[in-house]
Amino acid sequence: MGNKAYKFRIYPNQEQQAFLAKCFGCSRFVYNHFIRVTTDIYAESKKHFRYKEWANLLVKLKREFDWLSEVNSQSLQQTLKDLESAFTRFFKKLGKFPRFKRKSNRQSFRVPQHFSITEDNKLKLPKMDAIYMVIHREIEGTIKSVTISKTPSGKYFASILTEQALPKAPLNGEKIGLDLGLKDFCITSKPEKFPNPRYFKKSLRRLKIRQRRLSRKAKESNNRNKARLTVARIHEKVANQRLDYQHKISLKLVCENQAISCEDLNIKGMVKNRKLSKQISDVAWGQFLNLLEYKGELYGCEIHRVDRFFPSSKRCSRCGYIKEDLTLKDREWDCPECHVHHDRDINACHNLLAFSELKILSEGQESTPKNAVEMQRINS
C-alpha cells in the first residue's frame, strides 16, 4: 500500500473565497503563534513543547480569540501536527528551523475528515457549501485527506490524498549514465542530449518591467495588488513550464531504462556561486531528481546515486586517467594516456554508469575529494 495524491482546480464563489481566506488566516495564525510560544519557552526554561502541549494550549487560545472557532477545528489540529513534523525534521538535520508563514505566499490548510465529493463533482468541506471542482481523471483508492491551497496568483486547488495498492513494475530496458548540466539540461550515455530551455531567462525582461511597476505602487493599494498578481503569474508560468518539461523527460527516461546512474550533487553548496547561482536555480536539478526517484518506483527503474566527489568529468572512461587541470570551460579534451578525444558530458555519463554499483569509498571512511580520487585510481 502507498499514498497517491490527485490535484484538481476548484472555483469557489465570493462567499466561499471569504470563508477560505478565514481558514487560511486561522491556520497561519496558529502556526506562527506556536512557533513563537515554543521558542520563548525553550529560551526561558529549556523545555521542548510538542503536539500534546500545543493541543492543550490551543483550547485556551480559542477561548481568547473567538474567531478561531468559526473554522474547522480539525484543520487547526492538523496545523499543529505539521508544525511538529517541521520541528522533527529540523532536529534530525533534514530541514531548516520552521519559519513564520506570510500572507503573500502560498496559503494552505488540510482537512483530515468530514469532507466528501458530491455526485455532481463538487467538494464538500465542513462549515461551508460545496465548491465546484474540475475532476479531470478518476480518483482511485481510499481518500484520506484533502489539502486546500491558494497560489500567489489567486488560483485555488484541492489535493486529495488517497491510499491504494501501488505494485512495483518489473525492471526492463537499458542501463544508462545521466549527467546534469547547464549548457544542456541533461545528457545520457547513449548518447542523448536534452537542451536547457532557460525559461526564467526568457521571461526575465518582462519580469523586470512588471517588478519595476510593482515597486512604484502605493502600499496596500488596489493597484499594487493588481501589479503583484501580474508578477505572480509570470513566476507561476515559469514554474509550470519547467515542471512540465521535467515531467516529460523523467517519464521518458524511466520508461525506457531499468537503471539510471546519476551524480549526488551538492546543490545547496553550488548555488552559493554568485556567477552561476541564477542558472543553477533556473535548471532545478533537485526537483528533477525527485521526479526521477518517485517515477522510478512506479515504472520499474532503479536510480543510483554516485558519490559527489567522484571525478566523473575528469576521469578518462577508457583508461582511467584523471586530468587534474580540467576546468569548467573545457567542454572537450584529449586523454594524454590513450589519446582518446572526449566530450566532457558524455565521458562523465560513461563513468557514472561504470561505477554506479561500486562503492567508491569504503564503509566508515570520510567522503572527501582526495579520498574519492585515490579510491578511483585503485579501482581502475
MOFEN-V639091 format. One record per run of one state. SS is the DSSP state (H for helix, E for strand, C for the rest). FROM is the first residue (numbers start at 1). TO is the last residue. If there is no record, write none. Layout:
BEGIN
ss: <SS;SS>
from: <FROM;FROM>
to: <TO;TO>
END
This chain:
BEGIN
ss: <C;E;C;H;C;H;C;H;C;H;C;E;C;E;C;E;C;E;C;E;C;E;C;E;C;E;C;E;C;H;C;H;E;C;H;C;H;C;H;C;E;C;E;C;E;C;E;C;E;H;C;H;C>
from: <1;2;12;14;46;51;65;66;71;73;92;107;112;116;118;122;125;131;135;142;151;156;165;174;181;184;189;192;196;199;216;222;257;264;267;271;277;284;285;300;302;307;315;316;322;323;332;335;341;344;355;369;380>
to: <1;11;13;45;50;64;65;70;72;91;106;111;115;117;121;124;130;134;141;150;155;164;173;180;183;188;191;195;198;215;221;256;263;266;270;276;283;284;299;301;306;314;315;321;322;331;334;340;343;354;368;379;380>
END
